[in-house]
């Protein structure tokens, strides 16, 4: 008899260092900032997709959002597009992401 297949979803990958211990003085310098405070899905992803196309490969996009759904949404966007999540942070009801354009 074959072993059962695990159908549980895998946890969303996050920054390699715990979010609350990241030093703000080490934040990457962004080429463009996208403010999505107060916006819900799909607007943060749509604005991120549009803005990342305006910067050069290797440059950083900074995104701030208030929608908790932005955490899995940005992780999925990164996996789908290949753009790298360099850093992310959560605090005071805001979710911040630094994405590096890779292609």
BELHU-V493035 format. One record per backbone hydrogen bond with DSSP energy under -0.5 kcal/mol. NH is the residue of the N-H (numbers start at 1). CO is the residue of the C=O. Records with the same first field share a line. If there is no record, write none. Layout:
NH: CO / CO
This chain:
7: 5
21: 18
22: 18 / 19
24: 22
26: 23
27: 24
30: 28
31: 60
32: 60
34: 62
35: 33
36: 34 / 64
39: 36
43: 40
46: 42
47: 43
48: 44
49: 45
50: 46
51: 47
52: 48
53: 49
54: 51
55: 52
58: 101
59: 56
61: 99
62: 32
63: 97
64: 34
65: 95
66: 36
68: 66
70: 67
71: 68
73: 69
74: 70
75: 71
76: 72
77: 73
78: 74
79: 75
80: 76
81: 77
82: 78
84: 100
86: 84 / 98
87: 98
89: 96
91: 94
94: 91
95: 65
96: 89
97: 63
98: 87
99: 61 / 97
100: 84
101: 59 / 99
